[in-house]
């Protein structure tokens, strides 16, 4: 059964860092494009970063560019989101999602949540002093 599990969330002070992990089971992440998203209470789900299956392509939302870094370790079947210089407005539930790229191409990326088929259950990140 295809499953994504996020981990690494928690409470952090403003200016701090966290690294979120998205571990896959039941399938190999290296055949999928992966995206990270977040949703704060009362707000729509927001695309933060995504990484293509191949070629090292990645994309970032303006709100996190320069602070967040996405990476993937295909040996560990895991994708990471390193988050630095965290702000209170970064408080949200963070999700990872996967999209098979057989038809889209190995370099496909998207920050649109509607483009992704498989989702994890989310991990809470709270930025507060």
Secondary structure, DSSP 8 states (H G I E B T S, - for coil): --EEEEE--EEE-TT--EEEEEEEESS-GGGEEEEEEEE-TTS--EEEEEE-SSTT-EEE-TTTTTTEEEEEETTTTEEEEEE-S--GGG-EEEEEEEEE-TTT-TT-----GGG--EE---EEEEE--
